[in-house]
Amino acid sequence: MDYGHELRFGSFITPSAASPRDVVDLAVTSERAGLDLVTFQDHPYQPAFLDTWTLLSWVAARTERVRLAGNVLNLPLRPPAVLARAVASLDRLSGGRVELGLGAGGFWDPVVAMGGTRLTPGESVDALEQAIDVVRGLWDTTTRERLVAGGDHHRVDGAKRGPAPAHDVEIWLGALKPRMLRLVGAKADGWLPSLPYLRSLDALARGSATIDDAARTAGRDPGAVRRLLNVGGRFTAEAGDGFLQGTPGQWAEQVAAVTLEHGVSTYVVMADDPATLAVVGQEVAPAAREIVAAERSRRGTAPVGRADDARLPGGPHA
C-alpha cells in the first residue's frame, strides 16, 4: 500500500570516535548531495563511538538544511524527561530539523555495566510506551498544568512543561516484534526497521499490516505512520541481481516499487562512503521521485504533506 508520503533519502553514518572529522564530513557531504536526513546509531556503552547526542548537536551547527536523528537513541541510558528537553532545545537551535528515533534497548549486559537497569522484553516495551507519554507531555505547552505521566519505569510527577520544539517532532520507533509494532501503530509517527534484520520485503509487509491494524484499533489513520527503512547496497556499472545491487537506475526502480507496494517513504542508506551518498542523493533520489510521481499521477493520488513542516520563525536557518 502506498501511503502517499513524500519520498525522503538519508544517510546512516558510523559515529567512529577514531575519525570524528570524517564522520562530520560525511554528514556535510550528505547535505551537499541533496539528501534529506542524516542519522547515527546510538550505543552509549561503546567506547569506539562518539556520543550520539553530542555528535548530532555538532552536526546541526555544521549543516543548514538536513533533518537529524538518532537511529535509534538508546532509551535505557537516556532518561526520557531529559531527552525531551534536549530534543526540543536542539530542534529550536537548528531551526526545526530534529526528529526523534527511539529504541527499547537490547544489549542488556553493556547497558547494565553503564548503570542502566536490565529489563525483560515485555518490560522494555512498557518502558518505551511510558517514555513516549513523558516526552509528548513535556513538549505540550498548550497547558500550564504540571505533567504527571509515565509508570513504573519512566515517570514524571509534577514536572514543568516545555520548551516546545520548533516543529512537530516525529517519534520513530525501531521495532521488529509484534508488540513493538502495535505500539508503533498506536502511538508513534514512524516505523524505522533495518532491512538486514527484517531479512525480506515479505516481513516488511507483515510488519506494516500489524501497524495498520493497531493504528485503526487506536482510532488513527494508518497513513499517519511514516514507514522508514535502513538499507544497504552496492552500485555496479552493469545491471545486477538482488535488491539494491546494481546501477543507480535499478536502485531508483526498486525503491519506487517498494514505495508504491509497501508504503516506505524514507530510505536511509547505511554507508560511510561519500561517493555512494553522492550517487544516492544526485541520481537515485531524483529518479525514484520521478517514477513515484508519475505512477501517483496515473492513479490519481497525491503525496501527503505535513502542515508542521514550518520552521521556527526567526530561527537561525529559517
Buried (B, 14 or more C-beta within 10 A) or exposed (E): BBBBBBBBBBBBBBBBEEBEEEBBBBBBBBBBBBBBBBBBBBBBBBEEBBBBBEBBBBBBEEBEEBBBBBBBBBBBBBEBBEBBBBBBBBBBBBBBBBBBBBBBBEEBEBBBEBEBBEBEEEBBBBBBBBBBBBBBBBBBEEEEEEBEBBEEBBBBEEBEBBBBBBBBBBBBBBBBEEBBBBBBBBBBBBBBBBBEEBEEBEBBBBBBBBBBBBBEEEEBEBBBBBBBBBBBBEBEEEEBEEBBBBBBBBBBBBBBBBBBEBBBBBBBBBBBEBEBBBBBBBBBBBBBBEBBBEBBEEEEEEBBEEEEEEBBEEBEBE
